[in-house]
Every structure is written in structure tokens, then in C-alpha cells.
Amino acid sequence: MNKLRIILLSALILVLLGAGLPVTESLAKWSRRSSASSRRNQRHYRRHSRAWWRRYRARVRARRERALLRRRTLQSPDQQATRPSTNAATSVSPVSLVRASRRTPPAASAARTPQLPFQLSLPHTWTAGRQTANGETIFNVRTPDGRAAGTAVVAPVNMSEADAASAPFSPKAKSIGGMSLAALRRTVIDRMVAEGGWVTNDMVREIQGRRVFVVLAQTGAPGAPTQVWSFYFTEVDGRVYRLATNTPIEFAAPVAAGSEQVMSSLRAAASRNLAEQEQ
């Protein structure tokens, strides 16, 4: 009787082991699949560091600025075609431009912009784009080989009484055309806050006998800027005007040279008309 019970128990154990092996194998496969999927989810939803997000936002801003610059570059030829031709250099061949530059000084052969309330000489790489309702004149800046190098904006400085009162001003304070340098610098800081940039330096220079307040700024990631901003403030005929340029960092030097040429040629329209009448 005991032998029969041992045989039955042994048979039952063998049956249970045989039936449990497939279940154990399926559970092992399911656990492997669940662990692999969890690892994939962890890779997909991993957290990034603050430095990674700063670089990512800098790339997004640079991409947007390049797209905006391309749109401005594509729009400028159509706008110039619809406007009456005021710049003779746009319809002259490169060979004739070289011959003209040999005959006349660069300042005399540069393009003029009679629509403005003052006179200035443009570098040959600057072309007039459009004039806005608030008095801003936007120029398209290119490299000598024709690549887009940024934009330049000439506009009068309109400062509210609150902005002028917020900056410290006294008879001994430094100023340009009656506006304190601190208030002018504050306008650049506000602009850079809106653009996600920062001011790097400011100085007072004398360009061809003209007193000019220069503020330099940058946008992009800290330590790796992508755009250089330059703001020039000066007085013309009793009013303060601003020249603001925006260019990629690799074109900063030639754009700065062109800006200084514009500031050195800035003259009131009345003085030019009087000189023409005396001649």
C-alpha cells in the first residue's frame, strides 16, 4: 500500500513539473519584454541638464534669426523693384563700379539716401531696404562676395519723460544731445532683455570730430554668442539719432567698419543744401 502511495505521489509531482515548465518560460519572456520596454521609456523620457537646455534654446534662437534674415533678404529685391530707383549704383555693372572707385574717393562714390532728414554716405555693401512708419530706415548689409551679413537701422531716438526721469541726470552728467548716456544705455538694455542677450561694453568715441556713444551687445548662449549688436548714438541738427546693426559674429568687424563710415558721413540736410547754394 505504501509503495502504491509513493508511486502515485511521484507521478503527480512529475505531472506538475511538466505542466509548470511552459508557464515558467512564458513568465521569463514577459519579464524580459517588460524590462526592455521600461528601459526604452527611460531613454525617451530622460531628464536633461540646464546646460543642455541653454544650448538647445541658443540653437533655436539662432535658427529663428537665420530664418528671419533669409526672409528679409528674399523680400528686399521685390521691394527695391517696386520703389523708384534712387541709387544709381544698383544698375551699374561691377566693372563700372571699379572704374568709378578709381576716379573718385569712396566717400563721394557711396550711395546717398535723400529720403532721410539728414545726409549720409552708405558703404557699397549696404543697400536701402524699407522705411517704417515710425521713422526707421532699414538697410540690408552684405559681404563683398554677396552673402547676407545682417541689417542696419537708422532711427531718431524718442524717449518718454518717464524713461528720461528714471536715469540720473545733472549738469555734470555725461550726455549726448541733452540725453544722458545712462538713459540711452537703458534703452539698449531693454532691447537686449527682449532679444535674450546682454550688453558687453559701452564707450564714448569721437568719429571725424563727432561725439558718438557706442554700446556693444551680444545674443546667443553665454560663452558662445552667435550675433553681435552695435548701437551708435549721436546728435544731428539738435536731435539724437541711433544706428543699430545686427550681424553674425563672423561678420562683426566689416559691419563695424561700415558703421563708422556711416557715422563719420552723417550730416544735417540743411547744411548740405546751404553748401550746394554757395557753390
Stockholm file with secondary structure:
# STOCKHOLM 1.0

chainA/1-279         MNKLRIILLSALILVLLGAGLPVTESLAKWSRRSSASSRRNQRHYRRHSRAWWRRYRARVRARRERALLRRRTLQSPDQQATRPSTNAATSVSPVSLVRASRRTPPAASAARTPQLPFQLSLPHTWTAGRQTANGETIFNVRTPDGRAAGTAVVAPVNMSEADAASAPFSPKAKSIGGMSLAALRRTVIDRMVAEGGWVTNDMVREIQGRRVFVVLAQTGAPGAPTQVWSFYFTEVDGRVYRLATNTPIEFAAPVAAGSEQVMSSLRAAASRNLAEQEQ
#=GR chainA/1-279 SS CHHHHHHHHHHHHHHHHHHHHHHHHHHHHHHHHHHHHHHHHHHHTCCCCHHHHHHHHHHHHHHHHHHHHHHHHHHHHHHHHHSCCCCGGGGSCHHHHHHHHHHSCHHHHSEECTTSSEECEECTTEEEEEECTTSCEEEEEECTTSCEEEEEEEEECCCCHHHHHHSCCCTTSCEETTEEHHHHHHHHHHHHHHHTEEEEEEEEEEETTEEEEEEEEEEEETTEEEEEEEEEEEEETTEEEEEEEEEEGGGHHHHHHHHHHHHHHCEEHHHHHHHHHHC
#=GC SS_cons         CHHHHHHHHHHHHHHHHHHHHHHHHHHHHHHHHHHHHHHHHHHHTCCCCHHHHHHHHHHHHHHHHHHHHHHHHHHHHHHHHHSCCCCGGGGSCHHHHHHHHHHSCHHHHSEECTTSSEECEECTTEEEEEECTTSCEEEEEECTTSCEEEEEEEEECCCCHHHHHHSCCCTTSCEETTEEHHHHHHHHHHHHHHHTEEEEEEEEEEETTEEEEEEEEEEEETTEEEEEEEEEEEEETTEEEEEEEEEEGGGHHHHHHHHHHHHHHCEEHHHHHHHHHHC
//
